[in-house]
Amino acid sequence: MTHWAAMPWRSPEVAPRGAFRLHNRLIGAWRQPARTDRPELIEGLVAQPARIPPKYLYDAVGSALFEAICELPEYYLTRTERAIFVAHRDAIAAAAGRHRQFVDLGAGDCRKGEWWVDALAPRRFIAVDISTAAVEPALARMAAAHSDIEFMGVITDFSRTLDLAGDLDSGPVTFFYPGSSIGNFTPDEALELLTQIRRLCGRRGGLLIGVDVPKDEQRLAAAYDDAVGVTAAFNRNVLNHVNALVGCDFDPAAFRHVAFYNAPASRVEMHLEALRAQCVVLDGSERVFAPGERIHTENSYKYEPQAFAALLRRAGFARIAVWRDEAGDFAVYYAE
Ligand SMILES: C[S@@+](CC[C@H](N)C(=O)[O-])C[C@H]1O[C@@H](n2cnc3c(N)ncnc32)[C@H](O)[C@@H]1O
């Protein structure tokens, strides 16, 4: 039987997204944070050098392009992480425990989280993402396939804060944060997010997280600048998203995708570089981009395992297990 169980919207600045179709035991916590996109984006675009926070890469087109990136030969991250999950499934499942609440952070199409459903048999599956377009169909698909699990979607921007206290029940929880998405935050921001996760874990919860490792510069650069140009399209599409959010007139074709490994900072950087001089109307004034001027769109920090374990400990995690692939390209941690 299909039933409806709407959650109360939790704060005055939080607006409901409107009704959505509920399947068996799919409960609603959809919410949008107060719209702060416009000032944040304009501040970044008028800055020197200009920047766009990476969360804006994920509109409906960006989320679909990211799924395509995961299939690219150069993008070793997804398949290497998956190989670690396959090789160490039982050990990871023993560490993470069964029948818990499972929180998929930056869930996207939820395929990675869904892969753990058999091994971990979660009671509740909570998908957290900034992109409704990716998560909504994924949850509908999963709710239809797993009638014994309670599904919930939380649409929020956790670069501001990870406020899930009202969404979790008192049972133990496993947080899942795959794909080295933690690398999009600076180490200080990552520490802040990990600390918030640790608090939500309480005494009986844990975090299963996948993190990329520094390696050969050319392999790293190729992973973010593939031969067929999917990552370039993903990067340039951010300008379409910004045009829609801010009401400006960027021409994505007038920018070229640039990706490189910044070894001293241990991060891959993505930028958009103006191919010619151009003038973009922003909030009534004009922002001129000189030829060759760049907009910084993403960082992907890479961590040696000792360095990431140290970050986890600083965030308050005590017991940390780590699994790697044979080549040592990627690492998966379970931290309690
Ligand atoms: C690199 S993708 C990873 C998707 C999937 N978990 C995987 O590993 O393949 C990052 C995901 O995090 C979401 N995301 C990015 N920034 C976010 C933010 N600040 N708050 C919430 N979700 C965010 C994106 O919409 C996207 O689905």
The ligand as an SDF file (V2000), in Angstrom:
LIG
                    3D

 27 29  0  0  0  0  0  0  0  0999 V2000
   31.4220   14.0670   -7.0080 C   0  0  0  0  0  0  0  0  0  0  0  0
   29.6760   13.8230   -6.8960 S   0  0  0  0  0  0  0  0  0  0  0  0
   29.6110   12.2350   -6.0580 C   0  0  0  0  0  0  0  0  0  0  0  0
   28.3320   11.4640   -6.3340 C   0  0  0  0  0  0  0  0  0  0  0  0
   28.3540   10.0500   -5.7800 C   0  0  0  0  0  0  0  0  0  0  0  0
   28.2270   10.0300   -4.3300 N   0  0  0  0  0  0  0  0  0  0  0  0
   29.6200    9.3490   -6.2020 C   0  0  0  0  0  0  0  0  0  0  0  0
   30.5180    9.1850   -5.3620 O   0  0  0  0  0  0  0  0  0  0  0  0
   29.7110    8.9750   -7.3630 O   0  0  0  0  0  0  0  0  0  0  0  0
   29.3070   14.9330   -5.6070 C   0  0  0  0  0  0  0  0  0  0  0  0
   27.8660   14.9170   -5.1560 C   0  0  0  0  0  0  0  0  0  0  0  0
   27.7520   15.7780   -4.0320 O   0  0  0  0  0  0  0  0  0  0  0  0
   26.7150   16.7310   -4.2430 C   0  0  0  0  0  0  0  0  0  0  0  0
   27.1580   17.9790   -3.6130 N   0  0  0  0  0  0  0  0  0  0  0  0
   28.1810   18.7790   -4.0010 C   0  0  0  0  0  0  0  0  0  0  0  0
   28.3230   19.8140   -3.1490 N   0  0  0  0  0  0  0  0  0  0  0  0
   27.3480   19.6780   -2.2060 C   0  0  0  0  0  0  0  0  0  0  0  0
   26.9700   20.4490   -1.0670 C   0  0  0  0  0  0  0  0  0  0  0  0
   27.6360   21.5590   -0.7310 N   0  0  0  0  0  0  0  0  0  0  0  0
   25.9200   20.0190   -0.3190 N   0  0  0  0  0  0  0  0  0  0  0  0
   25.2440   18.8890   -0.6630 C   0  0  0  0  0  0  0  0  0  0  0  0
   25.5670   18.1120   -1.7320 N   0  0  0  0  0  0  0  0  0  0  0  0
   26.6040   18.4940   -2.5020 C   0  0  0  0  0  0  0  0  0  0  0  0
   26.5830   16.8520   -5.7460 C   0  0  0  0  0  0  0  0  0  0  0  0
   25.2750   17.2720   -6.1410 O   0  0  0  0  0  0  0  0  0  0  0  0
   26.9170   15.4390   -6.2150 C   0  0  0  0  0  0  0  0  0  0  0  0
   25.7850   14.6120   -6.2820 O   0  0  0  0  0  0  0  0  0  0  0  0
  1  2  1  0
  2  3  1  0
  2 10  1  0
  3  4  1  0
  4  5  1  0
  5  6  1  0
  5  7  1  0
  7  8  2  0
  7  9  1  0
 10 11  1  0
 11 12  1  0
 11 26  1  0
 12 13  1  0
 13 14  1  0
 13 24  1  0
 14 15  1  0
 14 23  1  0
 15 16  2  0
 16 17  1  0
 17 18  1  0
 17 23  2  0
 18 19  1  0
 18 20  2  0
 20 21  1  0
 21 22  2  0
 22 23  1  0
 24 25  1  0
 24 26  1  0
 26 27  1  0
M  CHG  2   2   1   9  -1
M  END
$$$$
